[in-house]
Amino acid sequence: KKILFISFFFRGYLLYHTPLINIIKNLYPDSELDVWVKSRTSDILENNPYINEIIIFDDIKTAEYNDVTSYNFKGKLRLLKRIRKSNYDLIIDFTGLYSTALFVLFSKANNSFGKNLQEFGFCYTRYDNTNTFMTPGHLIKKNIDILKKGLQVDNDLWKTAIRNVNLKPQIFINDEIVKLIDLELEKRNYD
């Protein structure tokens, strides 16, 4: 399977989507999982062992504020061609806005699932109307519930998949950075 996960909001939201990436990879261990994000958040996913490729494209408006984009029709067309050429079996859109939903609609993916925040649910094979901004509870828990509904997996398989998953946000730091941090901490040791 080839899977594309879309998360276009800001850093905190993407960080809260990292457990979902882990769950997806646990459910489909032999899949290639690509993630499409904006450059402002891509560093959160660097070194993530569950991700095959991070796709970065900025010129899609997803917020009314603090979202610099250009029209870039040619870039959007190139990206759509790239997505179509990838032949994704499943696309999961956790952005759920018309701007990403339309890409999913024209992607030629066999299956798709998305959050339906702007009444563009028709762009997906399945969608969820939960507004995580307005419902009570922790965002990670709400997102996990939405993912479970969207993937429509057997309850036993779901329980097995999430049993060994870290359901907290994750950032993976490469060994070079760990060494630099250790050296810096060693230098600051006043024993």
ABEGO torsion letter per residue (X at the ends): XBBBBBBABBAAAAAAAAAAAAAAAAABAABBBBBBBBAAAAAAABGBAABABBBBBABBBABABGBBBBAGAAAAAAAAAAAAAAGBABBBBAAGBAAAAAAAAAAGBABBBBBBAAGAAAABABBBABBAAABBEBAAAAAAAAAAAAAGBBAAAAAAAAAABBABBBBBBBAAAAAAAAAAAAAABAX
